[in-house]
Amino acid sequence: MTEQPEQPARSGNPAAAIRARGVTRDFPAGQSTIRVLHGIDTDIRSGEMTYVVGESGSGKTTLISIMCGILWPTDGEVEVFGTDIYRLSDTELVNFRLNNIGFIFQQYNLIPSIDAAANAAVPLIAQGMAVGAAREKAKVLLDKLNIGDQADKLPKQLSGGQQQRVAIARALVHEPRLVVCDEPTAALDARSGRRVMDLLREVAVAPDRACIIVTHDNRIFDLADRILVLEDGRITHDGTEMPQEG
């Protein structure tokens, strides 16, 4: 039997960083469509680190992509810090993401022609900070992620785990109010993964900020404030721990 969503009593700041109502998403499939999300209703609360977990194909990446303005919903509404992001113009949405959201992508998406420090500094430079100052601020984060000695290396000179940590620094460097992560510890050993999660909590979790993480990494489940489980595009569990099997 599928476990019904529960709404646990919680302490702390209950303010919603993300408010999603009736969110659906269809994708073309030949002459028809496939519905990947089925009317999602949920809030991502400020001051919390929220995990989204579930089997491959359950709709996790689609959901977080819609929540942060990368992928449009077929139907429904999404507010981020009180702004209905899908009522913004394209330019307004780009600026909103730049100033409010940090992304950690599974594919890293580093620029191959510039070094690690410059890659990590991209959001600051896009906001108008001088390149030198932006690089110095990025290097502080690279040091915290234990790759400060790789700051002058191109992405092709870095290992997969090092590239991932550069991508994490890029997501955090402009101190966004919302950090959205897709498998941030997948390429990391246990020690490096814990260091990343500690940094995420330090930078991304505060009364006026939130962090949402898609993960399969059961080594870090204990660090979540809240866990949403998706099955076939529906939330089947909402609690402070993973549901018990059986």
C-alpha positions as CSV (number, residue, x, y, z in Angstrom):
1,M,0.0,0.0,0.0
2,T,1.3,3.5,-0.9
3,E,2.0,5.6,2.2
4,Q,-0.1,8.7,2.3
5,P,1.6,12.0,2.7
6,E,2.0,13.2,6.3
7,Q,2.3,16.7,7.6
8,P,4.5,16.5,10.7
9,A,4.5,19.1,13.4
10,R,7.6,21.2,13.1
11,S,9.4,24.0,14.9
12,G,11.3,26.9,13.4
13,N,10.5,29.2,10.6
14,P,7.5,27.9,8.6
15,A,7.7,30.4,5.8
16,A,7.5,29.0,2.3
17,A,10.5,29.6,0.0
18,I,8.6,27.7,-2.8
19,R,4.9,27.3,-3.0
20,A,3.8,24.8,-5.7
21,R,0.1,24.2,-6.4
22,G,-1.4,21.8,-9.0
23,V,1.9,21.4,-10.8
24,T,1.7,19.0,-13.8
25,R,4.1,18.4,-16.6
26,D,3.6,16.5,-19.8
27,F,6.2,15.5,-22.3
28,P,5.6,14.6,-26.0
29,A,5.6,10.8,-26.7
30,G,5.0,10.2,-30.4
31,Q,1.5,11.2,-31.2
32,S,0.5,11.5,-27.6
33,T,2.0,12.8,-24.3
34,I,3.3,11.3,-21.1
35,R,2.3,12.9,-17.8
36,V,5.4,13.0,-15.6
37,L,4.0,15.1,-12.7
38,H,0.5,14.8,-11.5
39,G,-0.8,17.9,-9.7
40,I,2.0,18.4,-7.2
41,D,1.0,20.5,-4.1
42,T,3.8,21.3,-1.7
43,D,5.8,24.0,0.0
44,I,9.6,24.1,0.4
45,R,10.1,25.9,3.6
46,S,12.8,28.5,4.4
47,G,15.3,27.5,7.0
48,E,15.3,23.9,5.9
49,M,17.3,21.5,3.8
50,T,14.7,19.5,1.9
51,Y,15.5,16.3,0.0
52,V,13.5,14.9,-2.9
53,V,14.1,11.2,-3.3
54,G,12.6,8.4,-5.4
55,E,13.3,5.9,-8.1
56,S,14.7,7.0,-11.5
57,G,11.9,8.3,-13.6
58,S,9.7,9.4,-10.7
59,G,9.8,13.0,-11.7
60,K,12.4,14.4,-9.2
61,T,14.5,16.4,-11.7
62,T,11.5,17.6,-13.5
63,L,10.0,18.9,-10.3
64,I,13.0,20.9,-9.1
65,S,13.5,22.2,-12.7
66,I,10.0,23.6,-12.6
67,M,10.4,25.0,-9.0
68,C,13.4,27.1,-10.1
69,G,12.2,28.4,-13.4
70,I,14.2,26.2,-15.8
71,L,11.3,24.1,-17.1
72,W,7.8,25.4,-17.6
73,P,4.9,23.4,-16.1
74,T,2.0,22.2,-18.3
75,D,-0.3,23.5,-15.6
76,G,-0.2,24.9,-12.1
77,E,1.4,27.7,-10.2
78,V,4.9,28.2,-8.7
79,E,5.8,31.0,-6.3
80,V,9.4,31.5,-5.3
81,F,9.8,33.9,-2.3
82,G,6.3,35.2,-3.1
83,T,7.0,35.8,-6.9
84,D,4.9,33.9,-9.4
85,I,7.9,33.1,-11.6
86,Y,5.9,31.9,-14.6
87,R,4.2,35.3,-14.9
88,L,7.6,37.0,-15.4
89,S,8.9,37.9,-18.8
90,D,11.9,35.9,-20.1
91,T,14.3,38.7,-19.1
92,E,12.7,39.1,-15.7
93,L,12.9,35.3,-15.1
94,V,16.6,35.2,-16.0
95,N,17.4,38.1,-13.7
96,F,15.3,36.6,-10.9
97,R,17.2,33.3,-11.1
98,L,20.6,35.1,-11.2
99,N,19.8,37.1,-8.1
100,N,18.0,34.5,-6.1
101,I,18.8,30.9,-7.1
102,G,22.0,28.8,-7.2
103,F,22.0,25.6,-9.2
104,I,24.2,22.5,-8.8
105,F,23.7,20.5,-11.9
106,Q,24.4,16.8,-12.3
107,Q,26.4,17.5,-15.5
108,Y,28.4,20.3,-13.9
109,N,28.1,22.5,-17.0
110,L,31.5,24.2,-16.5
111,I,32.9,26.5,-19.2
112,P,35.8,24.5,-20.7
113,S,37.9,27.5,-21.8
114,I,38.3,29.2,-18.3
115,D,39.8,28.0,-15.1
116,A,38.2,26.8,-12.0
117,A,38.2,30.1,-10.2
118,A,36.6,31.9,-13.1
119,N,34.0,29.2,-13.5
120,A,33.1,29.5,-9.8
121,A,32.9,33.3,-10.2
122,V,30.5,33.4,-13.1
123,P,27.4,34.4,-11.2
124,L,29.3,37.3,-9.5
125,I,30.6,38.5,-12.8
126,A,27.2,38.3,-14.4
127,Q,25.9,40.5,-11.5
128,G,28.5,43.1,-12.4
129,M,31.3,42.4,-9.9
130,A,34.9,43.1,-11.1
131,V,36.6,40.0,-12.4
132,G,39.5,40.1,-9.9
133,A,37.2,40.6,-6.9
134,A,34.9,37.8,-8.1
135,R,37.8,35.4,-8.5
136,E,39.0,36.1,-5.0
137,K,35.6,35.5,-3.5
138,A,35.3,32.3,-5.5
139,K,38.7,31.1,-4.3
140,V,37.5,31.3,-0.7
141,L,34.8,28.8,-1.5
142,L,37.2,26.6,-3.4
143,D,39.4,26.5,-0.3
144,K,36.4,25.5,1.8
145,L,35.8,22.7,-0.6
146,N,39.4,21.6,-0.4
147,I,40.3,22.4,-4.0
148,G,41.8,25.9,-3.6
149,D,45.1,24.5,-5.1
150,Q,43.2,23.8,-8.3
151,A,41.9,27.3,-8.8
152,D,44.0,28.0,-11.9
153,K,43.3,24.6,-13.6
154,L,40.9,24.2,-16.6
155,P,38.0,21.8,-16.2
156,K,39.7,19.2,-18.4
157,Q,42.6,19.1,-15.9
158,L,40.3,18.3,-13.0
159,S,38.8,15.0,-11.9
160,G,35.0,14.5,-11.9
161,G,34.8,15.1,-8.2
162,Q,36.9,18.3,-8.5
163,Q,34.7,19.5,-11.3
164,Q,31.6,18.9,-9.2
165,R,33.1,20.9,-6.3
166,V,33.8,23.8,-8.7
167,A,30.1,23.6,-9.7
168,I,29.1,23.7,-6.1
169,A,31.2,26.8,-5.4
170,R,29.6,28.4,-8.5
171,A,26.1,27.7,-7.1
172,L,27.0,29.2,-3.7
173,V,29.3,32.1,-4.5
174,H,26.6,34.8,-4.9
175,E,24.9,33.7,-1.7
176,P,21.5,32.9,-3.3
177,R,18.3,32.7,-1.2
178,L,17.5,29.3,-2.8
179,V,20.0,26.6,-3.7
180,V,18.8,23.7,-5.9
181,C,21.0,20.6,-6.2
182,D,20.8,17.6,-8.4
183,E,22.9,14.8,-6.8
184,P,25.5,17.1,-5.3
185,T,27.4,14.2,-3.7
186,A,27.2,11.6,-6.4
187,A,30.8,11.8,-7.6
188,L,32.3,12.3,-4.1
189,D,33.7,10.0,-1.5
190,A,32.0,10.0,1.9
191,R,34.4,12.5,3.5
192,S,34.1,15.0,0.6
193,G,30.4,14.5,0.5
194,R,30.0,15.4,4.2
195,R,32.2,18.5,3.6
196,V,29.9,19.6,0.8
197,M,26.8,19.1,2.9
198,D,28.3,21.0,5.8
199,L,29.0,23.9,3.4
200,L,25.5,23.8,1.9
201,R,24.0,24.0,5.4
202,E,26.3,26.9,6.3
203,V,25.6,28.9,3.2
204,A,22.2,27.8,2.0
205,V,20.1,27.2,5.2
206,A,19.0,30.2,7.1
207,P,15.6,31.7,8.2
208,D,15.4,33.6,4.8
209,R,17.0,30.8,2.7
210,A,16.3,27.3,1.6
211,C,18.0,24.3,0.0
212,I,16.4,21.6,-2.0
213,I,18.4,18.5,-3.0
214,V,17.6,15.6,-5.3
215,T,19.6,12.6,-4.1
216,H,19.9,8.8,-4.1
217,D,22.8,9.0,-1.6
218,N,21.7,7.3,1.6
219,R,24.9,8.3,3.3
220,I,23.4,11.8,3.7
221,F,19.8,11.1,4.5
222,D,20.4,11.8,8.1
223,L,21.3,15.4,7.3
224,A,17.8,16.3,5.9
225,D,15.4,18.5,7.7
226,R,12.6,17.1,5.5
227,I,12.3,14.3,2.9
228,L,9.8,14.2,0.1
229,V,9.4,10.9,-1.7
230,L,8.1,10.9,-5.3
231,E,6.5,7.9,-6.9
232,D,5.3,8.1,-10.5
233,G,5.0,11.9,-10.4
234,R,3.2,12.1,-7.0
235,I,4.4,12.9,-3.5
236,T,3.8,9.8,-1.4
237,H,5.7,10.8,1.7
238,D,6.5,14.1,3.4
239,G,8.3,13.7,6.7
240,T,11.5,14.2,8.7
241,E,12.9,10.7,7.9
242,M,12.7,8.2,5.1
243,P,9.6,6.0,5.4
244,Q,10.1,2.4,6.7
245,E,10.0,-0.3,4.0
246,G,7.5,-3.0,4.3
